[in-house]
Amino acid sequence: MQTGSIGTAIVIGGGPAGLMAAEVLAKAGTSVAVYDRMPSLARKFLMAGRGGLNLTHSEDLPRFLTRYSASEKQLRPMIEALPPDAVRLWCEELGQQTFVGSSGRVFPQAMKASPLLRAWIARLTATGVSFHMRHSWCGWTDDGALLFEGPDGQQAIKADATILALGGASWPRLGSTGDWVAPLENTGTEVAPLLPANCGFLAEWSDVFKARCEGKPLKRIAVTFNAETIRGEALITARGIEGGAIYALSADIRHYILAKGSALIYLDLRPDIALDDLTARLARPRGKQSLATFLRKVATLSPVEISLLHECASRPLSELDAQALAELIKQLPLRLTGVAPLATAISSAGGVKWSEVDQCLMLKRKPGVFVAGEMLDWEAPTGGYLLQACFATGAWAAQGALDWLQQRSNAIATSQHIT
């Protein structure tokens, strides 16, 4: 690398947090090299973009910040420094106009990640950022150099500042494998276990239900756990259930299952119909119609919803009167028996504990090394909160690195002047 005005910086990880860090560093005139284990940059970012690339959310900032739960205090100054409106402006400066969807989520007009990523990489390249692909970070050498395994074998590279932005451990085939945990723990840094977040859960389906309903959606439902209710959609999987309404409750459900072994959630299959109204509909004469046909017509239940009623009911539906059947539709119990694997989760919880970094996100045990993105111990629901925090922590870590480099440069200059 060529020497910048106050030093050199290496960013390890070419996802949204790492690229945002590289941008902040490069704009300040620092020489920046980005290293990534994959053949191309931001693969998880691109995959997320297939569903519309939810960049951030439009709700007011006080409400927005509560979405980070236990980590709100730590993330607050970072998100206030790069708030949702700033992310939208950044996106639009890259030629991608944004809009607010009906749910308040913010998307680029193109509804995909590739145009934004291409423009971003082009701008980074124009500011002098270099990219080194197929380089896996292995830790540090005895003299503090960064150790990489690359196409030409092992390389030891020194930098004046380092930003680690290697992601969590969900979707490992896209590059976030979590294998950075061991090198950090070798320094004495405490890392909270990486756990599935925004994940699915296991349920003990019968073979008949599984064969009939795997891959089928539950639309416009409401899910309740521990007195919190979320409206949205879900998806029946071979091993259980997942989807937006489940993800929004996943942190609490995961904690409960890990502590108790299972969790009971309740599904309202018709949240837009009041119980009394639904009871009245179900009290109509069925005549010669089959129960399935009757439920489909008077309660507008889909085949998968009717199958789910049969699967979860404690006794045959034909034995239930209109009131009991309506209550079951409005509050269908589903026992979850486990958490789906981390590799299938949208994001991960856990990571470098907040107590292990200073207010600038520098590792207390490795001066000059900063941490950003999902490597830190926080989690958030889907809806724009994940990317927002990755962008914000990347920019914050980069500013911390700039301050570190400036202090280091000043100390060197003072030493030389005294000499």
N, C-alpha and C positions, 0 to 999 in steps of 0.2 A: 504493500500500500504506500501511496505517497503521503508524506506528512502534511497534516492540515495546520491551521493557524495555532491551535493550542494542543494538538495531539491527534492520535488515531483512535478509532473506535471500531469494534467488531460487534455486529448484531448476529446472534445465533437463533435462527428461526425466521422463516419468510412468510409468516401469516400476518394477519391485520395488526397485531401488537408490534411485531418486529418491524414491519414496513413503516408503521407510523413513527416508531422510534428512529428509524433510519432517515425519515423525512425531516424530523425536527433537528437531528444532528447535522444533516447535510446543509440545511438552510442556514445553520450557524457557521458554516465554513469548515466543519470538521470532516476529515477524510473517513469515509464509512465503507466497510465491506460487510455484506450480508452472506452468511453461510447457512445452507439448508441441506437436509439429508435427501430430499426428494429431487427428481429430475426437473421439476418446475415449481414455481412459487404458489403459495396460498391455495393448496388443493382443497382443504376443508372449506375455505372461503368460497371457492368456486362451487363446491358441492352444495353448500347452503344456499347459494344463489339460484339453484335450480327450482327452489320453492318460492322465489320472488325476492331474495336478498333483503331481509328485514334489517335495515341499518340501525335504526334507533326507534324511539317512541315519542309521540307529541304531547303526552300528558305533562302537567306542570311539574317543575323540578322537585318540589318537596315530596309529592306523591311518587315520582319516578325513583327517587333515592331510597324509598322504603322497600323497593323491590330487592334490594341487596341484603335485607335482613340483618344478620349478625355482623356483616362487613360494611354496613352503611357508614359508620363513623370513619373507617379507614378510606373508603372510596370517595366519600363526599368531596374533599378538596380537589381530587383528581378530575371528577366529573364536572365540578363547578368550573374548573380551569378549561375543560374542553366539553361543554355541554351539548345536548342534542342539536341545538340550532347551529353550533359551530361545525358539527359533523355534517349537517345538511349543506352548509356553505362550502365546506371542503369538497364534498361530492360534486356540487354544482360548479366549482372552480375547475374540476376535472372534466367538465363538459357533460355531466350527467345530472339532469334536472330531477328533483325529487317530488313526491306527493304523499299526502297522508291518506291512508286507507280508512275504510269505515270503522275499523277497530281502533284507530288512533296510531297504528303502526306506520312507520316511514319507510318508503321504498324508492329506489331510483325508477324513473319513468320506463327504462328499458326492462325492468323487472328481472334482471339477471346480473351476475357479477362480472362476466367476462369483459364487457366494454369498459367498466370502471377500473378493473385490474390492469387492463392494457394501458389505459391512460396514466394510471398511477405509476406503473413500472417505467413507462417512457419518461415521465417527469423526474422520477428518481434517477434514472440513468443520465438524464440531461444535467442533473446537479452533481454528477460525479460518483454516485453510489455504484459500487461494483458488486456483482453477484457470483457466488461460487456454489454450484449445485452439486448434489451427490456427495456432500461432506457431512459425515456424522460426527457429532461432538462426543468425545470420550472422557472429558474431564480436563485436568491440568497436569503438566509435568512437574517435577520436583522444584524447578526454578520459576514456576508460575505461568508458563506459557500454556496457551490453549491447545489441546490435543485433538486432532481430527483424523478420522479414517476416510480417505478420499479415493478417487480413481487411481491415483499414483501411490497409494499406500498411506502410511501415517505421516502426518505433518504436525510440527509444533510451531505455533504462530503467536507472537506477542502483540499486544495492543495496550494502549494507555487506559482504555476503558472498555468494558464489555457489557452488553445487554443480553440477557438470556430471555428468550421468548419462544420456548419450545412447545408450548401448548400443554394440554392435560394428557389424558390417555384414552379419550373416546375416539372412535373411528381410526384405529391405529394404521389401517392400510393407507390412510391419507397422510401419514407422517407423524402424528402425535402418539408416541408409544409410551411415554412416561419413563423411558430408560434414563432420564436425567436425574432421577431420584437418588440412585446410588452414588454418583459423583458428588452430589451436594451433601448427602448424609456422611460421606467420607470426610468432609470438612468440619463435621460437627453440627451442621445446619439441620434443624428439625423440620421434617416434612410431614404434614397430616396425611394419612392414607388417602389415596386417590379412589374415589367412589363414583358410581353412576349418578348423574344429575340429568334432569329432563329425560327421564328414562321410562321404560315400560316395566311391567310387573308380571309375575307368574301367577297363574290360576290353574286349578286342577280340573281341566275340562274333561268331559266324557269323550270317548272316541267318536261317538256319533256327532256330538256338537262340533268337535274339532274338524271333522271331515266336512261338515256342512257349512261351517261359518268362518273358517280360517280366511283371513284377508278381507273380510266384509266390514264395512264402516258402520258406526253408530252415529247418526247425524242429529244435530240440534238437541243434544241431551244436556243434562246437568249432573255433575258428579259432586258428592259431598263426602268430606272426611273431617272429623274433629270440628264440626260446626262450620267449616268453611265450604262454600259451594262455588263451583266454577262451571260456567256454561261453555259448551264447545262441542268438539267431536272426539271420537275415540275409534280405535281399530282393534278388531279381534285378531290375535295372532295364534299360532299353533301352541304357544306356551303360556299365553295370557292375554294382556291388554296393554295398549299404548295409545298415543295420540295427544293432541293439544290439551284437552281437558284433564288428562291424567298427568301430563308433564307439569302443569301448573301447580299440582299438589304433591309432586314427586318427592320434594325434600322432606316434608312432614311424614309422608307414607314410608319413605326409606328409613328415616330415623326410627319410626315405630316398629317396622318389621325387624330391623337389626336388633332392637331391644326386646321385642316380644315374640318374634318368630312368624307372625302373620298380622294382617290388618284387615278390617272390614270397612269397605266403602259402600256408598249407596248411590244408585243410578236413578235419576228421574228421566224416564224415557219420553215423557211428554211435559216438559217444564212450562209450556205455554198454555196448558189447559189446567184449570183449577180442579181440585179433587172432586168437589161437588158436581161440577159439570161433567167430568169424566165418569163419575158414578152414575149419573143420569143417563149418559149415552150407553153405558154397559148394562143398564137395567132394561133396555129395550128388548122386545122379544127376538130371540135368535132364529126361530123358525127351523127350517131344514138346513140352514147354513152350518158348515163346519166351524169349530171354534176359531181356527186360524183365519178363515174368511171373515167371520164376524169381527175379530180383533182388527183385522186389516181395514175393514170398512168403517167401523164406528169409532175406533181409536187411532186410525191411520198408522198403525204399527207396521214396520217392515218385516219381512220373513226372518231376518237375523234377530230383530228385537223380540219377535214371538218365540224364536228358538231359545233366546237368552232367558226369557221368562220361564220356560219349561226347565231350563238347565239350573236355574237358581232357586226356584220355588221349593218350599219344604214339603209340599204335597201337590197332587195333580191339579192343574188349573181348572179342570172341569168340576172340581169339588168346591170351588170358591164362588161366593155370591158376588154381586156387582160391586159392593163396597170393598170387600177384601181384594178383589181383582184390581180395582182402581188404586187401592193403597199399594199393592205390589208394583204396579206400573210406575207409580209416583215415588216409590222408595224400595227399589229392588236391591237386596243385599248381595254383595259380591266379595267373597273372601280372597284376599291376595296372599299367597304363600311364600313369596320370595321376590327378589329384585332381579330384573333382567341383567345380563352381563354388561360390564363396563364398555366393552368393545361395541355394543349396539346402542349406547346412550348418545344423545345429542351433545352433551357436554359432561364435564367431570367436576365433582366437588373435591375438596382437599387441596394440598399443595404446600408450598413454602409458607410456614406460619408467619403471621404478621409480626410476631415478636422477634423474628429473625432478620427483619429488614428495618432500616431507619426510615425517617419521614420522606426521604428521597427515593425509596425502594432499593437502596444499596444493601447488599448482604453484610451483616455486621461481622461475619467471620471471613469475608473476602473483600476487602476494600477495593473499590474500582469496578466491582461486579454488581450489576443491577438486574432486577427481575421484573418481568411484565407479563400481562395477559393471564391465561388460565393456569400458569405455573403457580400463581399466588392462591392462597386459601380463601376463595370466595366462590359463591355460586349465585345464579339468578335464573328466573324463568325465561322462556323464549318470549319474543315480542319486541326484540330490539335491544334488550338489556345486556345480552351477552357481548355483542359486537361493540356496543357503546363503551363498556368497561374495558374491553381489549384495546380499543383506540385510545381511551383516556389514560390507562396505565402505561401504554407504550409511549405516549407523549410525555407523561410525567417522569418516567424512568430516564428518558432521553434528556430532559431538562436537568435532572439530577446528575446525569453523566457530564453534561456541559459544565455545571457548577463544579463538579469534581475536577474536570480537566483544567478549568480556569484556576482553581486553587492550587493544583499541582504545578501549573505553568508559572504562577506567581511565586510559589515556593522555590522553584528552580531558579527563576530570575533573581530572587533575593539572595539565594545562596551564591550565585555567580557574582553578584555585585559585591557581596561581602568579601568573597575571595579576591 
